[in-house]
């Protein structure tokens, strides 16, 4: 079960979270070498080099036996971190093994992963790609009573992945690629370790920052190493990995949550998967009427509807991150506050947007989703605070009367427009009834802008599961 922290944050917790975010944004890794010219080496005969743009390759939903693929985990890729990388620079790796830790939302007996070099500036070769079950304290059927660390893998579960039958793949800049399927029983809410060796300098990594999950790195090729020895924390960033899919029954479907840091789960408790999409997935899996549905989190902290900067805008990534997901049936979009506030760590003054601009963008998202037969639901924008109870730095500029007025206009559109197939009132769910422009104390995080774990759970609880189960009735 997911752990909920409803109490006040201590100063030490605040510091720890800030350190985690700092690690994610700076993405520091050991042993980095940026000297590309000094590392040109020949690839082995087993390498599989992608020669076409494969951003949508191998995303077919149906399988030959009547089953289908759906995403059990996902994270939107990005590279730039604010104007001129003001929030940090992308990680770089060389002759290292990256071990990404992810948590599933639906189970299956066959898995595949997607690797991406979408934002790279050079070809990246991935060798010795493996997927295994993370060894947890007290896990049954293993000899180890207590896992040494989160980089350890259950003995016998670490499966090698291939790409077109080969044990290595090289992705050109802009490319992504699915692995071949491999048999591995995966349960819902199970931690997986996806490990791969990058033998040469990668240049800036395609990544997902603010993962709220510590990941690992080791020198050399350690993908087969199940003990976790030699691995050290690399920060709270997922690198080069964007999707894990499972093969399930043909009645299954995928709910994709599109949004900013509220969807991404910024400042939720690290390593315990307390983002709102995690809580939503738990609700679905706990009820046999809905346990054929999975949830894929495609939130990016700092993201905007209209303009690129911290990741491509919602409009520009709608096809690649959302509509191309296998088995997609529904979208929940909750985004726009960063367009309206446009703080200096996200945008520039010439990129200011008002409610009409954001509404136009949301209408475009709904139109494009409906063209593909996908249901789309709006999530109202949560309270950013006001002068009576403002957000803490660096989010104080979100608490102005101007931003609140524009936000309330966007929310009125979401609540009343027929552009969406429905809406979920996230704003009402977590706001202070005595000061509706601010979060209720029991749901406010340390910055008084993002929800705490209880707030993220309350947002998930606002979603009407029966609506998602009736997605066939959408236009």
Order of alpha helices (4+ residues) and beta strands (2+ residues): alpha-beta-beta-beta-beta-beta-beta-beta-beta-beta-beta-beta-beta-beta-beta-beta-beta-alpha-alpha-beta-alpha-beta-alpha-alpha-beta-alpha-beta-alpha-beta-beta-alpha-alpha
